[in-house]
């Protein structure tokens, strides 16, 4: 009787597991994704960065049977790979291997997830890299990424969404190996796991995978609710002053009331693409700021978090969020010091292009809100999107990732469902959604700039000082009158700036 009851209990546990399958009989690979509803919002106060540390130690450490180096040597001939990705609400482990080596690879997968070694030497290496990131890399490697992370710090200040996934400078210093072991047992559990599998695998393999993962820690720890973005009062600007900044890197955003779970999201996708699809040159922002005026490398619009925008041309899966915001990325524009050095005719300017480019970008949104999208532009953008979205799922790993994200948002297949919604969409639907969800009067702005620019830029923003576009004589001479006339309008476009703060770079992410 006891044996019978035990069998029923085990079967019930396996049945209750959350599994997303994508069988591909003609594939030569198998992809396994293990997504835990345990992101950085689960970091304890004072231990920000703990989830990231735990995930990295699992995938950059060994198992009870093999060291990290031994694992790497073992899998190299198989062209296998694995890694982890931590975001605000989800941590995902991805394993991929050629089907011929699945049986040999699987014990490593099992060992990493169920019996990680948590060795002291691996811990020291992982934490040194994490500390270096929060102390140095984020401030020095890319001002664009710096401004992006700083915007989130500002948008979600005081909530569990505020801190970077990697943590804060002081909090990372306090993370111990024992903290990681306890966090693994409490948060990487069978009760908050979604299993994803794609490729050519057997039913017996999936059964084994589910059975093994049912032995993960059994704690039923409550997952924290996602922090909500703050609605700013007016335009609130934070200027981060640093030595040797390449230019002024700008990221601006405002809370967005919807996510992919809403059917209105399809309408905003069209408006967003029209305004400035990531890394695409046809958008209004790109055309106005980059193409016509050669102010920077590109200008884009976002209606959800875009992970590693500097590295990905297409939006990657694995970063689903309940708290959302609308944002603009204005890639670095020149500062006054640079312009003065390059052009004698600009020797008297006090501020570079940051104020003008911010005005131009927000004015474009304002025009779209007030006037709507022209029908011909709507048709062209919608047609593009319906084709372009198929590229999001061009490989098995991304296909599986998007299906798992769909489940997070209460959808079955986000890509297919959005395509159907786009097919039925009208230009009136888009213009109605833009008016409902977008705004320019209440926004947060982060600008990473050179120390020499900070004070004058802050003064210009606070006082809404006219900010004429600073061209060299030779460039200005080649521009049509229509562009120069528009520049005049943009230079005095009133921004609802209510607060401007200058922060020293060394004081961020503490």
Secondary structure, 3 states (H helix, E strand, C coil): CHHHHHHHHHHHHHHHCEEEEEECCCCCEEEEEEEECCCHHHCCCCCCCHHHHHHHHHHCCCECCCCHHHHHHHHHCCCCEEEEEECCCCEEEEEEEEHHHHHHHHHHHHHHHHCECCCHHHHHHHHHHHHHHHHHHHHHCCHHHHHHHHHHHHHCCCCCCCCCCCCCHHHHHCCCHHHHHHHHHHHCEHHHEEEEEEECCCHHHHHHHHHHHCCCECCCCCCCCCCCCCCCCCEEEEEEEECCCCCEEEEEEEEECCCCCCCCHHHHHHHHHHHHCCCCCCCHHHHHHHHCCCCCCCEEEECCCCCCCCCCCCCCCCCCCCCEEEEEEEEEECCHHHHHHHCHHHCCCCCCCHHHHHHHHHHHHHHHHHHCCCHHHHHHHHHHHHHHHHHHHCCHHHHHHHHHHHHHCCCCCHHHHHHHHHHHCCHHHHHHHHHHHCCCCCEEEEEEEEHHHHHHHHHHHHCCCCCCCCCCHHHHHCCCHHHHHHHHHHHCCCCCEEEEEEEEHHHCCC
